[in-house]
Amino acid sequence: MRIVVDAMGSDEHPAPDVAGAVNAAREFGDTIILVGDEAQIKARLAVQNSSGLSLEIVHANQAITMEDKPSKIVKSKPNSSMHMGLSLVKDGQADAFVSAGNTGAILAVAMLRRVGLGRIPGIKRPALGVIFPTKHRPLLIDNGANTDCRPDYLLQFGIMGSLYVERVLKIKNPRVALISNGEEEGKGNELIKETIPLLEASGLNYVGNIEPKQFMQNAAEVGVVDGFTGNLIMKTAESIASYMSGIIREELTANPISMLGGLLTRSAFKRVRAHLDPDEVGGAPLLGVNGVVIVAHGRSNAYAIKQAIGQARRVAENHVVEAITTGISGDR
């Protein structure tokens, strides 16, 4: 498999992007194509043990920053690592694209048919589907690609999420739910109420409305929500997990007795951290574009980048794009 990594994507680029690519090439045996400033990439590769690995470099003399407005970069930075990396996938020279860069920019460039991938025919809006960092690993969709949504968008999010979970997580006929402020059909805003009949008639394994706490407790494998709400849910969960980890660490080092207890329970807390760590997931698939795109967090370290690459290869080898193409046409 050939996977493109945007070497200029993360907040600390290109160090974690390159290191993650090297680790992925070693673990998966794939060809990793690093797109970005060639001199900077080579400098980072020089301090990595990359001997014998299948790594390629494609020079891009422009980089998109987190401050760049998605509406402007489409024309102002045509030679960016995003443009060039996505073009490799579009032209069939690579199987997937991974970036920890500006999410809005990735979406904007990926949607372009001329240099990006465009939408799968019939898809109204692509959506980010993120694996939620809880024990059962449900999929939350959308996670920020679409701030304002219509009922038919949410219907398609449910279809795409269900197909992703079936193909990648190997869960047959996954449960799909709308995340709302209550289980009853009368609860929720107008968007939720108007989406319910569409999901009921969809043929999906729709189990109704659930609250966020139920989503975290394995009430459904796919939680459907608009991008604004989904992004808030994810960021709130991440911040609470980080806060709780810090408090636990602080209390376990408060006095000698607590420190002794901490030593005895260290392995258990490590396992808990692994369940909650978003780096384990690596990145979110951008479902609905006509190619495999994984969006990683800007704060990604080398491990998270490697995991995002692993996510990309699973989406590609399980033919998720093809499944959505068929599923959205009505031939599920």
Salt bridges, closest charged atoms under 4 A:
GLU27 OE1 - LYS306 NZ 2.81
ASP30 OD2 - ARG313 NE 2.61
GLU38 OE2 - LYS42 NZ 3.18
GLU56 OE2 - ARG2 NH1 3.02
ASP68 OD2 - LYS77 NZ 2.72
ASP152 OD2 - LYS124 NZ 3.83
ASP152 OD2 - ARG150 NH2 2.65
GLU184 OE1 - LYS187 NZ 3.68
GLU221 OE2 - ARG175 NH2 2.55
GLU322 OE2 - HIS319 ND1 4.00
